Amino acid sequence: MDASDGRSRRAERSRQVTRSRILDESRRVLRSGTIHDLTVQSIAGELSLSRVTIYKYFPTVQDILQALSNETKGLIINNLPDVPATDRGYLEAFVSLALEVFLGDSLLVRNLVLATEMGNSLSGWFRGDLEELLKDVVGRLDPELRPVSSDPAHSARVMVTYFRGALYGWAAGFIDDETFALEVRRASTLTSTAT
């Protein structure tokens, strides 16, 4: 083994540790406050790092929010249910997994959702990507098992619209975790758009 290879691996490990420390501190701040409390200066001070070091890893606070959002999204995408996607149980398992992730770190996820609505990050995660994912999930179901409509695009749009209402109400603190879970489950079982 070449000495420069060893130095390169140590330097990479050091970079990964520093990046993780920055994200861990960002999570701590968001769990105990709001996105307005998350500043490069506060992170740098808490970790005894320079602001330049923070900027090297995350040029903006929005980049930190994006990284945290990607981690949260990854917890769902990388753990999709082990149920055939054509089975109605897949949608139920998907909803249960999403709720487990969202409610498992409620304070963090609420802040990430609010950051989205305030235009600070997440590049549309709760907009286009979720709708496309649900369209794919619903499209794999037999048409008679699809919520709302036999058209997967329409079904996904209605479900996501209902879900967003619950999501933003929850993120803003208007509904509690239990009510949010109930409304998210309701979004996945809608049977009609008429009231």
N, C-alpha and C positions, 0 to 999 in steps of 0.2 A: 504494500500500500504506500502510495506516494504521500509525503507530508502535506502537500497542497490539497490532496483529496480529503485528508483528515480535517484540515482547517476549513475547507469548504463545507463539509458536513456539520462541523461545530457552528460555523457562522449561520448556516441555514437553520439549525436547531434553535440558535439564539434568536433569529428573526421570527421563527414560529412562536417561541415563548413570548417574545415582546408583543407580537400581534394578538396572541391569546390573552395576555394581561390587559391590553387595551380593550378588547371586546368584553372581558370579564368585568372590568371597571365600568364600562358603558352599560352593561346589564344591571349592575348594582345601582347606578344612578337612575336608570329608567324604572327600576323596581321600587325605588324609594322617592321618586319625584316625577318630573315631567320631562318632555323632550327639551324644554327650555333650560333645564338644569344641565343638559348634556353639552358641554363646551370643550374644545380642545384644551383650553387653559385649565379647566377643573380636572380633566383626566390627567394631564401632564403633572399637575401639582400633586394629585393623589398617588400617582405612580412614581414620583420623583424622576420623571423623564422630561426632556425639553419639548417644547411645542414643535420644534423642527423634527424631532424623532417621531412624534405622533403624525405629523403631516407626511412624513416619509411613507408611513403605512396606510394612512387614510387622509387624502388631500382635503376632505371636507367632513363635517359631521354627517352630512347626507350619505357619504360613503360608509361611515360606520353603521348608520341605520340600514343601508342596503345590505351590508354583510350580515347583520343580525336578522334581517328579513329573509335573506337567502338561507340562513341556518334553519330558521323556523319552517320555511317552505320545504327544505330538504328533509326535515323530520317527518313530514307528511309524504312527500313524493318517494322517499327512499324506504318507506315502511308500508307501502300500499298493501291492502288486505290480500291474504292468501286464499282468496275465494275466486272462482271463475268470474271474469268480468261480465259474463252474460247472465249471471245469477243476480236476482234482486237483492240478495244478501250482500253483494259487493257494495252497492250504494250505501246500505246501512252500516257496513263495516268501515267504509270510507268516512262517513259522517262521524262515526264513533272515534276514529283515529284523529280526525281534524279537531274534534272537541277535546280529546285527550291532550293534544299538543297545545291548543289555545288556552284551555283552562289550567293546564299544568304549569304555565308561567303567565298567568292572567295579567299581572301588572305590566310585564314587559310587552306582551302582545297587544294589550290595549294601547300602549304608547306607540307601538309601531303602526297600528291602524290609524291613530290620530295623526301621525307624521305623514301618512299617505294622503289623508284628506287635506292636510295643510300644504301639500305640494312639496314636501321635503325629501321624499325618496320612494323607494319600492317599485319604481318603474311599472306601475300598473298591476302589481301582483294581485290585488283584490279586484281588479277590473278584468282585463282580457284573459289572462292566464287561467284563472279559476273557471271562467265560463267555458273556455276551450276544453279544460280538463273534464268538467262535468258533461259537456256535450259528448266527449269521447266515452265517458262512463255510461251515460244514459243511452248513447247510440249502440252500445253492446247489449243492452237489455232487449228482450223481446218487446215489440211495440205495445202489446197489451199490458206489460209490466212498467212502462215508462210513466213517471209522474206527470201530471198536467196534460200531456199531449203525446201523440205517437211520433211527432216530429222532434228529434233530439235537440235541435238548435232552439226551438221554441221552449221546450221543456227546460233546458239548461238556463235560458235567459230568464224565465219566470222564477226558477229556483234561486238563481244567483241574485236576482233583484230582491226577493223576499229575504234571503240570507243577508244581503248588504244592509237592509233596514235593521235587522237584529244586530248585526255586527257593529254598525256605527252607534246605535243606541247603547249597546254594551260598552263599547270603547269610551264613549262620553260619560258613562256612569249612570245612564238613565234606567238601565235594567241590570240586574245582578247576574251572577254566573249561572244560577239555576234557571232563571227565565231565559237567558241566552241559549242555554243548551236545549231547552224545550222548543224555542223558536227555530233553532237550526234543524232540529229533528223534524219539525213541522214543515220546514222548507223542502226537505227531501221526500216528504210523503204527500205533497199537495196533489189533489186529484182533479181540481177544476179551477179555472181562472175566474169563474162567476161567483158572486157572493150572494 
